[in-house]
């Protein structure tokens, strides 16, 4: 089974959305995806895209993706944040995730970014082991902080 890794096109958005839903189920948050295919089309493929995405294609089927976007570090300069890397369950353990991961790293290196970063759930030991084996450093003394739009609104209206 040969997977081709390439940059996503707008035509891939439905498949990308399906992968995002599959990931939300795996991460035990199936009700959290509010993003629509149309949002992906607009946000990723407009004149000023908010993200880039690599896809893994086997035959005519998109079986995996790595979605990322630029950030800026006040210490390092340009960085890339890998938001999600997922391979359909029936295509795992075939090296496709590794190919996507390597393609993301290669892209970042070619683009001369100074750091790449991502988050991993503390219970996803397979991913943790994979990342450690690749030479990535897990940072235990930092915590991810998030606010949803509803939480932002609540905070702004609290006064």
C-alpha positions as CSV (number, residue, x, y, z in Angstrom):
1,X,0.0,0.0,0.0
2,X,1.7,3.2,-1.2
3,X,0.5,6.5,0.3
4,X,1.2,9.7,-1.5
5,X,1.8,12.7,0.7
6,X,0.8,16.0,-0.9
7,X,-0.6,19.4,0.0
8,X,-4.4,19.5,0.4
9,X,-6.6,21.2,-2.2
10,X,-10.0,22.7,-1.6
11,X,-11.5,19.6,-3.1
12,X,-10.1,17.6,-0.1
13,X,-12.0,19.6,2.6
14,X,-14.8,17.0,3.0
15,X,-12.3,14.3,3.6
16,X,-10.3,16.6,6.0
17,X,-13.5,17.3,7.9
18,X,-14.2,13.5,8.2
19,X,-10.7,13.0,9.6
20,X,-11.3,15.8,12.1
21,X,-14.5,14.2,13.3
22,X,-12.8,10.8,13.6
23,X,-10.0,12.4,15.7
24,X,-12.6,14.0,18.0
25,X,-14.1,10.6,18.6
26,X,-10.6,9.2,19.3
27,X,-9.9,12.1,21.7
28,X,-13.2,11.4,23.5
29,X,-14.7,14.8,22.5
30,X,-17.2,13.9,19.7
31,X,-19.5,16.8,20.4
32,X,-16.8,19.5,20.2
33,X,-16.5,19.8,16.4
34,X,-18.5,22.8,15.2
35,X,-16.3,23.4,12.2
36,X,-18.0,22.8,8.8
37,X,-16.6,21.8,5.5
38,X,-17.4,25.3,4.2
39,X,-15.3,26.8,7.1
40,X,-12.3,24.7,6.0
41,X,-12.7,25.8,2.4
42,X,-12.8,29.5,3.4
43,X,-10.2,29.4,6.1
44,X,-7.7,27.2,4.3
45,X,-8.1,28.1,0.7
46,X,-8.9,31.8,0.5
47,X,-6.6,34.6,-0.5
48,X,-5.2,34.7,3.1
49,X,-5.3,31.1,4.3
50,X,-5.2,30.5,8.1
51,X,-3.7,27.0,7.8
52,X,-2.0,24.5,5.5
53,X,-2.6,20.8,5.3
54,X,-0.7,17.8,4.1
55,X,-2.8,14.8,3.2
56,X,-2.0,11.1,2.7
57,X,-3.7,9.6,-0.2
58,X,-4.0,5.9,-1.0
59,X,-5.6,5.4,-4.4
60,X,-8.4,7.9,-4.6
61,X,-9.0,8.0,-0.8
62,X,-7.6,10.6,1.7
63,X,-6.6,8.5,4.7
64,X,-4.6,10.9,6.8
65,X,-3.7,14.5,7.3
66,X,-1.4,16.9,9.1
67,X,-3.0,20.4,9.6
68,X,-0.7,23.2,10.7
69,X,-0.4,27.0,10.8
70,X,2.3,29.7,11.4
71,X,3.0,31.2,14.8
72,X,5.6,33.5,16.0
73,X,7.9,33.1,19.0
74,X,9.3,36.1,20.8
75,X,12.4,34.0,21.5
76,X,12.9,32.1,18.3
77,X,10.9,33.9,15.5
78,X,8.9,32.0,13.0
79,X,7.4,28.7,14.1
80,X,4.8,26.2,12.9
81,X,2.1,24.7,15.1
82,X,0.9,21.2,14.2
83,X,-2.7,21.3,15.1
84,X,-3.6,17.7,14.2
85,X,-2.0,14.7,12.7
86,X,-4.4,11.8,12.1
87,X,-4.6,8.6,10.0
88,X,-7.9,6.7,9.6
89,X,-8.0,3.8,12.0
90,X,-8.0,1.1,9.3
91,X,-4.8,2.6,7.9
92,X,-2.7,2.9,11.1
93,X,0.4,0.9,11.7
94,X,1.4,1.2,8.0
95,X,3.9,4.0,8.2
96,X,1.5,6.7,6.9
97,X,1.5,8.7,10.1
98,X,5.3,8.7,10.0
99,X,5.3,9.9,6.4
100,X,2.9,12.8,7.2
101,X,5.0,13.7,10.3
102,X,8.3,13.6,8.2
103,X,6.7,15.7,5.5
104,X,5.6,18.3,8.0
105,X,9.1,18.5,9.5
106,X,10.7,18.7,6.1
107,X,8.3,21.5,5.1
108,X,9.1,23.4,8.3
109,X,12.8,22.9,7.7
110,X,12.7,24.1,4.1
111,X,10.6,27.1,5.2
112,X,13.4,27.9,7.8
113,X,11.1,28.0,10.8
114,X,13.0,28.0,14.1
115,X,10.7,25.6,16.0
116,X,7.7,23.3,15.4
117,X,5.3,22.5,18.2
118,X,2.2,20.6,19.0
119,X,0.2,19.2,21.9
120,X,-0.4,15.5,22.8
121,X,-2.9,14.2,25.2
122,X,-1.3,12.7,28.4
123,X,-3.1,9.4,27.9
124,X,-2.0,8.9,24.3
125,X,1.1,6.9,25.1
126,X,1.5,5.6,21.6
127,X,1.9,9.2,20.3
128,X,4.1,10.2,23.2
129,X,6.4,7.3,22.6
130,X,6.5,8.0,18.8
131,X,7.3,11.7,19.4
132,X,10.0,10.9,22.0
133,X,11.6,8.4,19.6
134,X,11.8,11.0,16.9
135,X,13.8,13.3,19.1
136,X,11.0,15.7,20.1
137,X,11.1,17.0,23.6
138,X,8.0,16.8,25.8
139,X,7.7,19.8,28.1
140,X,6.0,18.8,31.3
141,X,6.2,22.2,33.1
142,X,4.0,24.1,30.7
143,X,0.2,23.9,30.6
144,X,-2.0,24.5,27.6
145,X,-4.5,27.3,28.3
146,X,-7.6,27.8,26.2
147,X,-10.8,29.8,26.1
148,X,-13.8,29.1,24.0
149,X,-15.7,32.0,22.3
150,X,-18.4,31.6,25.0
151,X,-15.8,31.9,27.7
152,X,-14.4,35.0,26.1
153,X,-17.8,36.6,25.9
154,X,-18.5,35.7,29.5
155,X,-15.2,37.2,30.7
156,X,-15.7,40.4,28.6
157,X,-19.2,40.9,29.9
158,X,-18.4,40.2,33.5
159,X,-17.6,43.8,34.3
